[in-house]
Amino acid sequence: MDDLLQAGGIGLLNAVERYDSMQGAAFTTYAVQRIRGSMLDELRSRDWAPRSVRRNAREVTQIHSSVRAGSRTTTIRTGSC
């Protein structure tokens, strides 16, 4: 938890340094996105699985749930990972 708070603090500091009022966004809008992004980056850096593996797992779970529910409209997406 402390690491996430620190990552959020770093995101806030980055927002203060990089904010440009000429871009038209309110500081709070900009800062929230930077803080959230820093915290997500921290979580991702600690995850053993790449994002593609997590996405594929969600899709498999969704398909499995549809099949169990008896859905006939299950669509399986194919393509590159």
mmCIF file of the N, C-alpha and C atoms, coordinates in Angstrom:
data_MODEL
# 
_entry.id   MODEL 
# 
loop_
_atom_site.group_PDB 
_atom_site.id 
_atom_site.type_symbol 
_atom_site.label_atom_id 
_atom_site.label_alt_id 
_atom_site.label_comp_id 
_atom_site.label_asym_id 
_atom_site.label_entity_id 
_atom_site.label_seq_id 
_atom_site.pdbx_PDB_ins_code 
_atom_site.Cartn_x 
_atom_site.Cartn_y 
_atom_site.Cartn_z 
_atom_site.occupancy 
_atom_site.B_iso_or_equiv 
_atom_site.pdbx_formal_charge 
_atom_site.auth_seq_id 
_atom_site.auth_comp_id 
_atom_site.auth_asym_id 
_atom_site.auth_atom_id 
_atom_site.pdbx_PDB_model_num 
ATOM 1   N N  . MET A 1 1  ? 0.818   -1.188  0.000   1.00 0.00 ? 1  MET A N  1 
ATOM 2   C CA . MET A 1 1  ? 0.000   0.000   0.000   1.00 0.00 ? 1  MET A CA 1 
ATOM 3   C C  . MET A 1 1  ? 0.866   1.257   0.000   1.00 0.00 ? 1  MET A C  1 
ATOM 4   N N  . ASP A 1 2  ? 1.933   1.240   0.784   1.00 0.00 ? 2  ASP A N  1 
ATOM 5   C CA . ASP A 1 2  ? 2.826   2.396   0.829   1.00 0.00 ? 2  ASP A CA 1 
ATOM 6   C C  . ASP A 1 2  ? 3.439   2.668   -0.537  1.00 0.00 ? 2  ASP A C  1 
ATOM 7   N N  . ASP A 1 3  ? 3.774   1.590   -1.269  1.00 0.00 ? 3  ASP A N  1 
ATOM 8   C CA . ASP A 1 3  ? 4.357   1.765   -2.596  1.00 0.00 ? 3  ASP A CA 1 
ATOM 9   C C  . ASP A 1 3  ? 3.381   2.448   -3.545  1.00 0.00 ? 3  ASP A C  1 
ATOM 10  N N  . LEU A 1 4  ? 2.106   2.108   -3.435  1.00 0.00 ? 4  LEU A N  1 
ATOM 11  C CA . LEU A 1 4  ? 1.104   2.757   -4.284  1.00 0.00 ? 4  LEU A CA 1 
ATOM 12  C C  . LEU A 1 4  ? 0.948   4.233   -3.925  1.00 0.00 ? 4  LEU A C  1 
ATOM 13  N N  . LEU A 1 5  ? 0.985   4.535   -2.649  1.00 0.00 ? 5  LEU A N  1 
ATOM 14  C CA . LEU A 1 5  ? 0.900   5.935   -2.228  1.00 0.00 ? 5  LEU A CA 1 
ATOM 15  C C  . LEU A 1 5  ? 2.102   6.720   -2.733  1.00 0.00 ? 5  LEU A C  1 
ATOM 16  N N  . GLN A 1 6  ? 3.276   6.108   -2.667  1.00 0.00 ? 6  GLN A N  1 
ATOM 17  C CA . GLN A 1 6  ? 4.475   6.772   -3.172  1.00 0.00 ? 6  GLN A CA 1 
ATOM 18  C C  . GLN A 1 6  ? 4.395   6.977   -4.678  1.00 0.00 ? 6  GLN A C  1 
ATOM 19  N N  . ALA A 1 7  ? 3.893   5.975   -5.384  1.00 0.00 ? 7  ALA A N  1 
ATOM 20  C CA . ALA A 1 7  ? 3.732   6.104   -6.833  1.00 0.00 ? 7  ALA A CA 1 
ATOM 21  C C  . ALA A 1 7  ? 2.751   7.228   -7.153  1.00 0.00 ? 7  ALA A C  1 
ATOM 22  N N  . GLY A 1 8  ? 1.682   7.336   -6.384  1.00 0.00 ? 8  GLY A N  1 
ATOM 23  C CA . GLY A 1 8  ? 0.729   8.427   -6.572  1.00 0.00 ? 8  GLY A CA 1 
ATOM 24  C C  . GLY A 1 8  ? 1.360   9.785   -6.315  1.00 0.00 ? 8  GLY A C  1 
ATOM 25  N N  . GLY A 1 9  ? 2.185   9.847   -5.296  1.00 0.00 ? 9  GLY A N  1 
ATOM 26  C CA . GLY A 1 9  ? 2.897   11.094  -4.996  1.00 0.00 ? 9  GLY A CA 1 
ATOM 27  C C  . GLY A 1 9  ? 3.838   11.494  -6.115  1.00 0.00 ? 9  GLY A C  1 
ATOM 28  N N  . ILE A 1 10 ? 4.517   10.510  -6.675  1.00 0.00 ? 10 ILE A N  1 
ATOM 29  C CA . ILE A 1 10 ? 5.406   10.775  -7.810  1.00 0.00 ? 10 ILE A CA 1 
ATOM 30  C C  . ILE A 1 10 ? 4.593   11.256  -9.010  1.00 0.00 ? 10 ILE A C  1 
ATOM 31  N N  . GLY A 1 11 ? 3.435   10.643  -9.217  1.00 0.00 ? 11 GLY A N  1 
ATOM 32  C CA . GLY A 1 11 ? 2.557   11.085  -10.297 1.00 0.00 ? 11 GLY A CA 1 
ATOM 33  C C  . GLY A 1 11 ? 2.115   12.524  -10.107 1.00 0.00 ? 11 GLY A C  1 
ATOM 34  N N  . LEU A 1 12 ? 1.814   12.900  -8.868  1.00 0.00 ? 12 LEU A N  1 
ATOM 35  C CA . LEU A 1 12 ? 1.420   14.278  -8.579  1.00 0.00 ? 12 LEU A CA 1 
ATOM 36  C C  . LEU A 1 12 ? 2.573   15.238  -8.857  1.00 0.00 ? 12 LEU A C  1 
ATOM 37  N N  . LEU A 1 13 ? 3.767   14.870  -8.425  1.00 0.00 ? 13 LEU A N  1 
ATOM 38  C CA . LEU A 1 13 ? 4.929   15.725  -8.691  1.00 0.00 ? 13 LEU A CA 1 
ATOM 39  C C  . LEU A 1 13 ? 5.169   15.878  -10.189 1.00 0.00 ? 13 LEU A C  1 
ATOM 40  N N  . ASN A 1 14 ? 5.025   14.786  -10.929 1.00 0.00 ? 14 ASN A N  1 
ATOM 41  C CA . ASN A 1 14 ? 5.173   14.863  -12.384 1.00 0.00 ? 14 ASN A CA 1 
ATOM 42  C C  . ASN A 1 14 ? 4.112   15.770  -12.993 1.00 0.00 ? 14 ASN A C  1 
ATOM 43  N N  . ALA A 1 15 ? 2.904   15.701  -12.465 1.00 0.00 ? 15 ALA A N  1 
ATOM 44  C CA . ALA A 1 15 ? 1.823   16.553  -12.969 1.00 0.00 ? 15 ALA A CA 1 
ATOM 45  C C  . ALA A 1 15 ? 2.141   18.024  -12.731 1.00 0.00 ? 15 ALA A C  1 
ATOM 46  N N  . VAL A 1 16 ? 2.674   18.332  -11.553 1.00 0.00 ? 16 VAL A N  1 
ATOM 47  C CA . VAL A 1 16 ? 3.034   19.721  -11.241 1.00 0.00 ? 16 VAL A CA 1 
ATOM 48  C C  . VAL A 1 16 ? 4.108   20.207  -12.206 1.00 0.00 ? 16 VAL A C  1 
ATOM 49  N N  . GLU A 1 17 ? 5.099   19.363  -12.478 1.00 0.00 ? 17 GLU A N  1 
ATOM 50  C CA . GLU A 1 17 ? 6.198   19.751  -13.363 1.00 0.00 ? 17 GLU A CA 1 
ATOM 51  C C  . GLU A 1 17 ? 5.764   19.894  -14.817 1.00 0.00 ? 17 GLU A C  1 
ATOM 52  N N  . ARG A 1 18 ? 4.865   19.038  -15.275 1.00 0.00 ? 18 ARG A N  1 
ATOM 53  C CA . ARG A 1 18 ? 4.536   18.981  -16.696 1.00 0.00 ? 18 ARG A CA 1 
ATOM 54  C C  . ARG A 1 18 ? 3.247   19.696  -17.095 1.00 0.00 ? 18 ARG A C  1 
ATOM 55  N N  . TYR A 1 19 ? 2.491   20.178  -16.132 1.00 0.00 ? 19 TYR A N  1 
ATOM 56  C CA . TYR A 1 19 ? 1.203   20.803  -16.446 1.00 0.00 ? 19 TYR A CA 1 
ATOM 57  C C  . TYR A 1 19 ? 1.406   22.067  -17.269 1.00 0.00 ? 19 TYR A C  1 
ATOM 58  N N  . ASP A 1 20 ? 0.603   22.193  -18.306 1.00 0.00 ? 20 ASP A N  1 
ATOM 59  C CA . ASP A 1 20 ? 0.631   23.372  -19.166 1.00 0.00 ? 20 ASP A CA 1 
ATOM 60  C C  . ASP A 1 20 ? -0.793  23.903  -19.278 1.00 0.00 ? 20 ASP A C  1 
ATOM 61  N N  . SER A 1 21 ? -1.056  25.014  -18.632 1.00 0.00 ? 21 SER A N  1 
ATOM 62  C CA . SER A 1 21 ? -2.411  25.572  -18.634 1.00 0.00 ? 21 SER A CA 1 
ATOM 63  C C  . SER A 1 21 ? -2.852  26.002  -20.027 1.00 0.00 ? 21 SER A C  1 
ATOM 64  N N  . MET A 1 22 ? -1.923  26.196  -20.931 1.00 0.00 ? 22 MET A N  1 
ATOM 65  C CA . MET A 1 22 ? -2.258  26.597  -22.300 1.00 0.00 ? 22 MET A CA 1 
ATOM 66  C C  . MET A 1 22 ? -2.926  25.466  -23.078 1.00 0.00 ? 22 MET A C  1 
ATOM 67  N N  . GLN A 1 23 ? -2.850  24.250  -22.567 1.00 0.00 ? 23 GLN A N  1 
ATOM 68  C CA . GLN A 1 23 ? -3.482  23.111  -23.232 1.00 0.00 ? 23 GLN A CA 1 
ATOM 69  C C  . GLN A 1 23 ? -4.989  23.084  -23.004 1.00 0.00 ? 23 GLN A C  1 
ATOM 70  N N  . GLY A 1 24 ? -5.471  23.858  -22.041 1.00 0.00 ? 24 GLY A N  1 
ATOM 71  C CA . GLY A 1 24 ? -6.909  23.992  -21.832 1.00 0.00 ? 24 GLY A CA 1 
ATOM 72  C C  . GLY A 1 24 ? -7.527  23.060  -20.808 1.00 0.00 ? 24 GLY A C  1 
ATOM 73  N N  . ALA A 1 25 ? -6.773  22.140  -20.253 1.00 0.00 ? 25 ALA A N  1 
ATOM 74  C CA . ALA A 1 25 ? -7.316  21.214  -19.257 1.00 0.00 ? 25 ALA A CA 1 
ATOM 75  C C  . ALA A 1 25 ? -7.122  21.799  -17.860 1.00 0.00 ? 25 ALA A C  1 
ATOM 76  N N  . ALA A 1 26 ? -8.069  21.513  -16.982 1.00 0.00 ? 26 ALA A N  1 
ATOM 77  C CA . ALA A 1 26 ? -7.926  21.921  -15.584 1.00 0.00 ? 26 ALA A CA 1 
ATOM 78  C C  . ALA A 1 26 ? -6.812  21.098  -14.943 1.00 0.00 ? 26 ALA A C  1 
ATOM 79  N N  . PHE A 1 27 ? -6.114  21.704  -13.984 1.00 0.00 ? 27 PHE A N  1 
ATOM 80  C CA . PHE A 1 27 ? -5.013  20.983  -13.345 1.00 0.00 ? 27 PHE A CA 1 
ATOM 81  C C  . PHE A 1 27 ? -5.490  19.694  -12.698 1.00 0.00 ? 27 PHE A C  1 
ATOM 82  N N  . THR A 1 28 ? -6.628  19.737  -12.010 1.00 0.00 ? 28 THR A N  1 
ATOM 83  C CA . THR A 1 28 ? -7.099  18.530  -11.321 1.00 0.00 ? 28 THR A CA 1 
ATOM 84  C C  . THR A 1 28 ? -7.379  17.400  -12.308 1.00 0.00 ? 28 THR A C  1 
ATOM 85  N N  . THR A 1 29 ? -7.938  17.730  -13.458 1.00 0.00 ? 29 THR A N  1 
ATOM 86  C CA . THR A 1 29 ? -8.203  16.713  -14.477 1.00 0.00 ? 29 THR A CA 1 
ATOM 87  C C  . THR A 1 29 ? -6.895  16.076  -14.930 1.00 0.00 ? 29 THR A C  1 
ATOM 88  N N  . TYR A 1 30 ? -5.906  16.909  -15.200 1.00 0.00 ? 30 TYR A N  1 
ATOM 89  C CA . TYR A 1 30 ? -4.598  16.433  -15.644 1.00 0.00 ? 30 TYR A CA 1 
ATOM 90  C C  . TYR A 1 30 ? -3.915  15.621  -14.540 1.00 0.00 ? 30 TYR A C  1 
ATOM 91  N N  . ALA A 1 31 ? -3.941  16.146  -13.320 1.00 0.00 ? 31 ALA A N  1 
ATOM 92  C CA . ALA A 1 31 ? -3.240  15.497  -12.210 1.00 0.00 ? 31 ALA A CA 1 
ATOM 93  C C  . ALA A 1 31 ? -3.829  14.133  -11.888 1.00 0.00 ? 31 ALA A C  1 
ATOM 94  N N  . VAL A 1 32 ? -5.149  14.020  -11.904 1.00 0.00 ? 32 VAL A N  1 
ATOM 95  C CA . VAL A 1 32 ? -5.784  12.732  -11.597 1.00 0.00 ? 32 VAL A CA 1 
ATOM 96  C C  . VAL A 1 32 ? -5.309  11.670  -12.579 1.00 0.00 ? 32 VAL A C  1 
ATOM 97  N N  . GLN A 1 33 ? -5.226  12.020  -13.849 1.00 0.00 ? 33 GLN A N  1 
ATOM 98  C CA . GLN A 1 33 ? -4.773  11.056  -14.856 1.00 0.00 ? 33 GLN A CA 1 
ATOM 99  C C  . GLN A 1 33 ? -3.316  10.666  -14.634 1.00 0.00 ? 33 GLN A C  1 
ATOM 100 N N  . ARG A 1 34 ? -2.468  11.616  -14.296 1.00 0.00 ? 34 ARG A N  1 
ATOM 101 C CA . ARG A 1 34 ? -1.054  11.324  -14.044 1.00 0.00 ? 34 ARG A CA 1 
ATOM 102 C C  . ARG A 1 34 ? -0.882  10.458  -12.793 1.00 0.00 ? 34 ARG A C  1 
ATOM 103 N N  . ILE A 1 35 ? -1.625  10.762  -11.749 1.00 0.00 ? 35 ILE A N  1 
ATOM 104 C CA . ILE A 1 35 ? -1.543  9.987   -10.503 1.00 0.00 ? 35 ILE A CA 1 
ATOM 105 C C  . ILE A 1 35 ? -2.023  8.562   -10.745 1.00 0.00 ? 35 ILE A C  1 
ATOM 106 N N  . ARG A 1 36 ? -3.168  8.437   -11.379 1.00 0.00 ? 36 ARG A N  1 
ATOM 107 C CA . ARG A 1 36 ? -3.719  7.106   -11.678 1.00 0.00 ? 36 ARG A CA 1 
ATOM 108 C C  . ARG A 1 36 ? -2.748  6.308   -12.546 1.00 0.00 ? 36 ARG A C  1 
ATOM 109 N N  . GLY A 1 37 ? -2.187  6.953   -13.555 1.00 0.00 ? 37 GLY A N  1 
ATOM 110 C CA . GLY A 1 37 ? -1.233  6.278   -14.437 1.00 0.00 ? 37 GLY A CA 1 
ATOM 111 C C  . GLY A 1 37 ? -0.003  5.795   -13.692 1.00 0.00 ? 37 GLY A C  1 
ATOM 112 N N  . SER A 1 38 ? 0.515   6.608   -12.794 1.00 0.00 ? 38 SER A N  1 
ATOM 113 C CA . SER A 1 38 ? 1.685   6.206   -12.004 1.00 0.00 ? 38 SER A CA 1 
ATOM 114 C C  . SER A 1 38 ? 1.377   5.013   -11.110 1.00 0.00 ? 38 SER A C  1 
ATOM 115 N N  . MET A 1 39 ? 0.190   5.012   -10.532 1.00 0.00 ? 39 MET A N  1 
ATOM 116 C CA . MET A 1 39 ? -0.197  3.902   -9.664  1.00 0.00 ? 39 MET A CA 1 
ATOM 117 C C  . MET A 1 39 ? -0.408  2.622   -10.476 1.00 0.00 ? 39 MET A C  1 
ATOM 118 N N  . LEU A 1 40 ? -1.018  2.739   -11.644 1.00 0.00 ? 40 LEU A N  1 
ATOM 119 C CA . LEU A 1 40 ? -1.192  1.558   -12.501 1.00 0.00 ? 40 LEU A CA 1 
ATOM 120 C C  . LEU A 1 40 ? 0.153   1.027   -12.982 1.00 0.00 ? 40 LEU A C  1 
ATOM 121 N N  . ASP A 1 41 ? 1.073   1.927   -13.320 1.00 0.00 ? 41 ASP A N  1 
ATOM 122 C CA . ASP A 1 41 ? 2.414   1.493   -13.724 1.00 0.00 ? 41 ASP A CA 1 
ATOM 123 C C  . ASP A 1 41 ? 3.091   0.709   -12.606 1.00 0.00 ? 41 ASP A C  1 
ATOM 124 N N  . GLU A 1 42 ? 2.921   1.165   -11.374 1.00 0.00 ? 42 GLU A N  1 
ATOM 125 C CA . GLU A 1 42 ? 3.497   0.461   -10.220 1.00 0.00 ? 42 GLU A CA 1 
ATOM 126 C C  . GLU A 1 42 ? 2.903   -0.935  -10.087 1.00 0.00 ? 42 GLU A C  1 
ATOM 127 N N  . LEU A 1 43 ? 1.588   -1.036  -10.206 1.00 0.00 ? 43 LEU A N  1 
ATOM 128 C CA . LEU A 1 43 ? 0.945   -2.350  -10.118 1.00 0.00 ? 43 LEU A CA 1 
ATOM 129 C C  . LEU A 1 43 ? 1.403   -3.264  -11.249 1.00 0.00 ? 43 LEU A C  1 
ATOM 130 N N  . ARG A 1 44 ? 1.483   -2.739  -12.450 1.00 0.00 ? 44 ARG A N  1 
ATOM 131 C CA . ARG A 1 44 ? 1.908   -3.550  -13.598 1.00 0.00 ? 44 ARG A CA 1 
ATOM 132 C C  . ARG A 1 44 ? 3.347   -4.023  -13.451 1.00 0.00 ? 44 ARG A C  1 
ATOM 133 N N  . SER A 1 45 ? 4.196   -3.199  -12.858 1.00 0.00 ? 45 SER A N  1 
ATOM 134 C CA . SER A 1 45 ? 5.600   -3.588  -12.704 1.00 0.00 ? 45 SER A CA 1 
ATOM 135 C C  . SER A 1 45 ? 5.753   -4.764  -11.743 1.00 0.00 ? 45 SER A C  1 
ATOM 136 N N  . ARG A 1 46 ? 4.775   -4.975  -10.887 1.00 0.00 ? 46 ARG A N  1 
ATOM 137 C CA . ARG A 1 46 ? 4.825   -6.074  -9.921  1.00 0.00 ? 46 ARG A CA 1 
ATOM 138 C C  . ARG A 1 46 ? 4.083   -7.319  -10.385 1.00 0.00 ? 46 ARG A C  1 
ATOM 139 N N  . ASP A 1 47 ? 3.445   -7.245  -11.537 1.00 0.00 ? 47 ASP A N  1 
ATOM 140 C CA . ASP A 1 47 ? 2.654   -8.363  -12.049 1.00 0.00 ? 47 ASP A CA 1 
ATOM 141 C C  . ASP A 1 47 ? 3.544   -9.270  -12.892 1.00 0.00 ? 47 ASP A C  1 
ATOM 142 N N  . TRP A 1 48 ? 3.447   -10.563 -12.696 1.00 0.00 ? 48 TRP A N  1 
ATOM 143 C CA . TRP A 1 48 ? 4.277   -11.514 -13.431 1.00 0.00 ? 48 TRP A CA 1 
ATOM 144 C C  . TRP A 1 48 ? 3.779   -11.729 -14.849 1.00 0.00 ? 48 TRP A C  1 
ATOM 145 N N  . ALA A 1 49 ? 2.518   -11.482 -15.088 1.00 0.00 ? 49 ALA A N  1 
ATOM 146 C CA . ALA A 1 49 ? 1.930   -11.783 -16.396 1.00 0.00 ? 49 ALA A CA 1 
ATOM 147 C C  . ALA A 1 49 ? 1.812   -10.518 -17.245 1.00 0.00 ? 49 ALA A C  1 
ATOM 148 N N  . PRO A 1 50 ? 2.140   -10.631 -18.527 1.00 0.00 ? 50 PRO A N  1 
ATOM 149 C CA . PRO A 1 50 ? 1.940   -9.489  -19.420 1.00 0.00 ? 50 PRO A CA 1 
ATOM 150 C C  . PRO A 1 50 ? 0.449   -9.174  -19.579 1.00 0.00 ? 50 PRO A C  1 
ATOM 151 N N  . ARG A 1 51 ? 0.151   -7.988  -20.052 1.00 0.00 ? 51 ARG A N  1 
ATOM 152 C CA . ARG A 1 51 ? -1.241  -7.567  -20.218 1.00 0.00 ? 51 ARG A CA 1 
ATOM 153 C C  . ARG A 1 51 ? -1.993  -8.473  -21.184 1.00 0.00 ? 51 ARG A C  1 
ATOM 154 N N  . SER A 1 52 ? -1.302  -8.973  -22.204 1.00 0.00 ? 52 SER A N  1 
ATOM 155 C CA . SER A 1 52 ? -1.970  -9.841  -23.181 1.00 0.00 ? 52 SER A CA 1 
ATOM 156 C C  . SER A 1 52 ? -2.459  -11.127 -22.523 1.00 0.00 ? 52 SER A C  1 
ATOM 157 N N  . VAL A 1 53 ? -1.701  -11.651 -21.578 1.00 0.00 ? 53 VAL A N  1 
ATOM 158 C CA . VAL A 1 53 ? -2.112  -12.863 -20.869 1.00 0.00 ? 53 VAL A CA 1 
ATOM 159 C C  . VAL A 1 53 ? -3.354  -12.573 -20.026 1.00 0.00 ? 53 VAL A C  1 
ATOM 160 N N  . ARG A 1 54 ? -3.372  -11.435 -19.356 1.00 0.00 ? 54 ARG A N  1 
ATOM 161 C CA . ARG A 1 54 ? -4.546  -11.056 -18.554 1.00 0.00 ? 54 ARG A CA 1 
ATOM 162 C C  . ARG A 1 54 ? -5.775  -10.878 -19.447 1.00 0.00 ? 54 ARG A C  1 
ATOM 163 N N  . ARG A 1 55 ? -5.592  -10.234 -20.598 1.00 0.00 ? 55 ARG A N  1 
ATOM 164 C CA . ARG A 1 55 ? -6.712  -10.032 -21.528 1.00 0.00 ? 55 ARG A CA 1 
ATOM 165 C C  . ARG A 1 55 ? -7.247  -11.372 -22.014 1.00 0.00 ? 55 ARG A C  1 
ATOM 166 N N  . ASN A 1 56 ? -6.343  -12.273 -22.404 1.00 0.00 ? 56 ASN A N  1 
ATOM 167 C CA . ASN A 1 56 ? -6.770  -13.593 -22.874 1.00 0.00 ? 56 ASN A CA 1 
ATOM 168 C C  . ASN A 1 56 ? -7.506  -14.361 -21.781 1.00 0.00 ? 56 ASN A C  1 
ATOM 169 N N  . ALA A 1 57 ? -7.045  -14.257 -20.553 1.00 0.00 ? 57 ALA A N  1 
ATOM 170 C CA . ALA A 1 57 ? -7.708  -14.946 -19.442 1.00 0.00 ? 57 ALA A CA 1 
ATOM 171 C C  . ALA A 1 57 ? -9.123  -14.407 -19.241 1.00 0.00 ? 57 ALA A C  1 
ATOM 172 N N  . ARG A 1 58 ? -9.297  -13.083 -19.349 1.00 0.00 ? 58 ARG A N  1 
ATOM 173 C CA . ARG A 1 58 ? -10.640 -12.504 -19.230 1.00 0.00 ? 58 ARG A CA 1 
ATOM 174 C C  . ARG A 1 58 ? -11.551 -13.008 -20.339 1.00 0.00 ? 58 ARG A C  1 
ATOM 175 N N  . GLU A 1 59 ? -11.023 -13.099 -21.562 1.00 0.00 ? 59 GLU A N  1 
ATOM 176 C CA . GLU A 1 59 ? -11.831 -13.582 -22.684 1.00 0.00 ? 59 GLU A CA 1 
ATOM 177 C C  . GLU A 1 59 ? -12.239 -15.038 -22.490 1.00 0.00 ? 59 GLU A C  1 
ATOM 178 N N  . VAL A 1 60 ? -11.315 -15.867 -22.021 1.00 0.00 ? 60 VAL A N  1 
ATOM 179 C CA . VAL A 1 60 ? -11.628 -17.277 -21.780 1.00 0.00 ? 60 VAL A CA 1 
ATOM 180 C C  . VAL A 1 60 ? -12.705 -17.390 -20.707 1.00 0.00 ? 60 VAL A C  1 
ATOM 181 N N  . THR A 1 61 ? -12.582 -16.618 -19.645 1.00 0.00 ? 61 THR A N  1 
ATOM 182 C CA . THR A 1 61 ? -13.582 -16.634 -18.579 1.00 0.00 ? 61 THR A CA 1 
ATOM 183 C C  . THR A 1 61 ? -14.943 -16.200 -19.102 1.00 0.00 ? 61 THR A C  1 
ATOM 184 N N  . GLN A 1 62 ? -14.955 -15.173 -19.932 1.00 0.00 ? 62 GLN A N  1 
ATOM 185 C CA . GLN A 1 62 ? -16.214 -14.687 -20.501 1.00 0.00 ? 62 GLN A CA 1 
ATOM 186 C C  . GLN A 1 62 ? -16.857 -15.745 -21.400 1.00 0.00 ? 62 GLN A C  1 
ATOM 187 N N  . ILE A 1 63 ? -16.066 -16.394 -22.231 1.00 0.00 ? 63 ILE A N  1 
ATOM 188 C CA . ILE A 1 63 ? -16.584 -17.447 -23.108 1.00 0.00 ? 63 ILE A CA 1 
ATOM 189 C C  . ILE A 1 63 ? -17.105 -18.609 -22.274 1.00 0.00 ? 63 ILE A C  1 
ATOM 190 N N  . HIS A 1 64 ? -16.348 -18.993 -21.259 1.00 0.00 ? 64 HIS A N  1 
ATOM 191 C CA . HIS A 1 64 ? -16.751 -20.086 -20.384 1.00 0.00 ? 64 HIS A CA 1 
ATOM 192 C C  . HIS A 1 64 ? -18.095 -19.771 -19.719 1.00 0.00 ? 64 HIS A C  1 
ATOM 193 N N  . SER A 1 65 ? -18.248 -18.546 -19.235 1.00 0.00 ? 65 SER A N  1 
ATOM 194 C CA . SER A 1 65 ? -19.508 -18.144 -18.598 1.00 0.00 ? 65 SER A CA 1 
ATOM 195 C C  . SER A 1 65 ? -20.663 -18.191 -19.583 1.00 0.00 ? 65 SER A C  1 
ATOM 196 N N  . SER A 1 66 ? -20.416 -17.767 -20.815 1.00 0.00 ? 66 SER A N  1 
ATOM 197 C CA . SER A 1 66 ? -21.463 -17.792 -21.841 1.00 0.00 ? 66 SER A CA 1 
ATOM 198 C C  . SER A 1 66 ? -21.880 -19.220 -22.160 1.00 0.00 ? 66 SER A C  1 
ATOM 199 N N  . VAL A 1 67 ? -20.910 -20.104 -22.270 1.00 0.00 ? 67 VAL A N  1 
ATOM 200 C CA . VAL A 1 67 ? -21.202 -21.507 -22.572 1.00 0.00 ? 67 VAL A CA 1 
ATOM 201 C C  . VAL A 1 67 ? -21.985 -22.134 -21.427 1.00 0.00 ? 67 VAL A C  1 
ATOM 202 N N  . ARG A 1 68 ? -21.592 -21.860 -20.202 1.00 0.00 ? 68 ARG A N  1 
ATOM 203 C CA . ARG A 1 68 ? -22.299 -22.409 -19.041 1.00 0.00 ? 68 ARG A CA 1 
ATOM 204 C C  . ARG A 1 68 ? -23.729 -21.890 -18.962 1.00 0.00 ? 68 ARG A C  1 
ATOM 205 N N  . ALA A 1 69 ? -23.938 -20.659 -19.407 1.00 0.00 ? 69 ALA A N  1 
ATOM 206 C CA . ALA A 1 69 ? -25.280 -20.072 -19.368 1.00 0.00 ? 69 ALA A CA 1 
ATOM 207 C C  . ALA A 1 69 ? -26.133 -20.542 -20.537 1.00 0.00 ? 69 ALA A C  1 
ATOM 208 N N  . GLY A 1 70 ? -25.541 -21.282 -21.450 1.00 0.00 ? 70 GLY A N  1 
ATOM 209 C CA . GLY A 1 70 ? -26.287 -21.804 -22.583 1.00 0.00 ? 70 GLY A CA 1 
ATOM 210 C C  . GLY A 1 70 ? -26.456 -20.812 -23.708 1.00 0.00 ? 70 GLY A C  1 
ATOM 211 N N  . SER A 1 71 ? -25.603 -19.828 -23.734 1.00 0.00 ? 71 SER A N  1 
ATOM 212 C CA . SER A 1 71 ? -25.681 -18.811 -24.779 1.00 0.00 ? 71 SER A CA 1 
ATOM 213 C C  . SER A 1 71 ? -25.309 -19.403 -26.127 1.00 0.00 ? 71 SER A C  1 
ATOM 214 N N  . ARG A 1 72 ? -26.103 -19.093 -27.133 1.00 0.00 ? 72 ARG A N  1 
ATOM 215 C CA . ARG A 1 72 ? -25.819 -19.571 -28.488 1.00 0.00 ? 72 ARG A CA 1 
ATOM 216 C C  . ARG A 1 72 ? -25.127 -18.501 -29.315 1.00 0.00 ? 72 ARG A C  1 
ATOM 217 N N  . THR A 1 73 ? -24.933 -17.342 -28.748 1.00 0.00 ? 73 THR A N  1 
ATOM 218 C CA . THR A 1 73 ? -24.346 -16.242 -29.511 1.00 0.00 ? 73 THR A CA 1 
ATOM 219 C C  . THR A 1 73 ? -22.899 -15.985 -29.118 1.00 0.00 ? 73 THR A C  1 
ATOM 220 N N  . THR A 1 74 ? -22.240 -16.976 -28.568 1.00 0.00 ? 74 THR A N  1 
ATOM 221 C CA . THR A 1 74 ? -20.853 -16.821 -28.173 1.00 0.00 ? 74 THR A CA 1 
ATOM 222 C C  . THR A 1 74 ? -19.992 -16.624 -29.411 1.00 0.00 ? 74 THR A C  1 
ATOM 223 N N  . THR A 1 75 ? -19.198 -15.575 -29.396 1.00 0.00 ? 75 THR A N  1 
ATOM 224 C CA . THR A 1 75 ? -18.305 -15.282 -30.507 1.00 0.00 ? 75 THR A CA 1 
ATOM 225 C C  . THR A 1 75 ? -16.882 -15.448 -30.023 1.00 0.00 ? 75 THR A C  1 
ATOM 226 N N  . ILE A 1 76 ? -16.112 -16.192 -30.756 1.00 0.00 ? 76 ILE A N  1 
ATOM 227 C CA . ILE A 1 76 ? -14.709 -16.378 -30.423 1.00 0.00 ? 76 ILE A CA 1 
ATOM 228 C C  . ILE A 1 76 ? -13.901 -15.516 -31.374 1.00 0.00 ? 76 ILE A C  1 
ATOM 229 N N  . ARG A 1 77 ? -13.136 -14.588 -30.796 1.00 0.00 ? 77 ARG A N  1 
ATOM 230 C CA . ARG A 1 77 ? -12.315 -13.690 -31.588 1.00 0.00 ? 77 ARG A CA 1 
ATOM 231 C C  . ARG A 1 77 ? -10.966 -14.354 -31.821 1.00 0.00 ? 77 ARG A C  1 
ATOM 232 N N  . THR A 1 78 ? -10.539 -14.369 -33.050 1.00 0.00 ? 78 THR A N  1 
ATOM 233 C CA . THR A 1 78 ? -9.229  -14.916 -33.362 1.00 0.00 ? 78 THR A CA 1 
ATOM 234 C C  . THR A 1 78 ? -8.363  -13.799 -33.884 1.00 0.00 ? 78 THR A C  1 
ATOM 235 N N  . GLY A 1 79 ? -7.094  -13.980 -33.773 1.00 0.00 ? 79 GLY A N  1 
ATOM 236 C CA . GLY A 1 79 ? -6.167  -12.968 -34.257 1.00 0.00 ? 79 GLY A CA 1 
ATOM 237 C C  . GLY A 1 79 ? -4.869  -13.070 -33.506 1.00 0.00 ? 79 GLY A C  1 
ATOM 238 N N  . SER A 1 80 ? -4.017  -12.110 -33.753 1.00 0.00 ? 80 SER A N  1 
ATOM 239 C CA . SER A 1 80 ? -2.710  -12.129 -33.109 1.00 0.00 ? 80 SER A CA 1 
ATOM 240 C C  . SER A 1 80 ? -2.829  -11.650 -31.676 1.00 0.00 ? 80 SER A C  1 
ATOM 241 N N  . CYS A 1 81 ? -1.899  -12.085 -30.841 1.00 0.00 ? 81 CYS A N  1 
ATOM 242 C CA . CYS A 1 81 ? -1.900  -11.701 -29.428 1.00 0.00 ? 81 CYS A CA 1 
ATOM 243 C C  . CYS A 1 81 ? -1.216  -10.424 -29.273 1.00 0.00 ? 81 CYS A C  1 
# 
